[in-house]
Amino acid sequence: MTMHARAWLAWVGLTLSPSAMAACPPEGTDVSSLRLMKEQTFIVSDDVRAALVATLPACLSDPDPALRDGVAYEALSAWMRAGKLDVAQRRALRDRLYATLDEEGGNGLGPPFAALVLSEVARTDRMSSWMSAEERAVMVERAAAYLSSVRDYRGFDAKEGWRHGVAHGADWSLQLVLNERVDRAQVETLLRAVAAQVVPANAHAYVFGEPGRLARPVLYAAKRGVLDEAAWTRWFDALPPRLGDANQAYADSAWLARRHDLMAFLMSVHLDADQSDDANIRALKPIVVQALKAVP
């Protein structure tokens, strides 16, 4: 451990009070100490890490992207990917993030970043099962409900950084779709949520790469082979009607925005299906072509 790391550990201490769970930076830290932790690639003692796992989620709502994205998300992700959180810590973190999803008001930053960290929680269960079937079913419902309910379509802001709720919800769905313990009915629940955002009802035109992110859970669901050709045909055929009144075609800005989003999504899936070496993904290509032909 370097001198800087030892200094940081001495500075942060090990006595974070319960009130610190709602504070960012957490009690016992400040912006400088958190940045130093990042410079040290989030290598800390077990005790410090345990304290911060309970408190850093508060920073997922912070307007400073350096704290929200650069420290809170990156630290929690790094620790989970390195296997540093035990099951009890992962479960507590998951439940804390669920609570963030349920929060009303605020600056709109917390829920999308809670969803992004939940994608990392879901990944740990995909890599090595620790959730019960019931817990996993709840997570599937939570992920689908979050993705389909996003109405704040802000992506990136030069001052506040990313929100990207649709993309983060798609990432969460992706990790669940990849999990072989998630069954066909649950995959279909997640795909319904994806479909709800492929063509947003409020006619928001995506400009921050959302269609590509939404395509990923679809592609990997196909790769798993849990849906047959008929099911995929029904799913894709249901997308063009979401454009709305055909009499408004090319004569209404909302219709044009919806068409933009649908075409961006279908072309993203088509490109991957065309280039993939996986037979199940390649099998989507004629189905997507059929959907493309149905778009005015």
Secondary structure, DSSP 8 states (H G I E B T S, - for coil): --HHHHHHHHHH-S---GGGGG-SS-TT--HHHHHHHHHTTT---HHHHHHHHHHGGGGGG-S-HHHIIIIIIHHHHHHHHTT-S-HHHHHHHHHHHHHHHT--STTS-HHHHHHHHHHHHHHHHHHS--S-HHHHHHHHHHHHHHHHH------EETTTEE--HHHHHHHHHHHHHH-TTS-HHHHHHHHHHHHHHHS-TT-----SSHHHHHHHHHHHHHHHT-S-HHHHHHHHHTSGGGG--GGGTTT-HHHHHHHHHHHHHHHHHHHHHHH-S-HHHHTTHHHHHHHHHT--
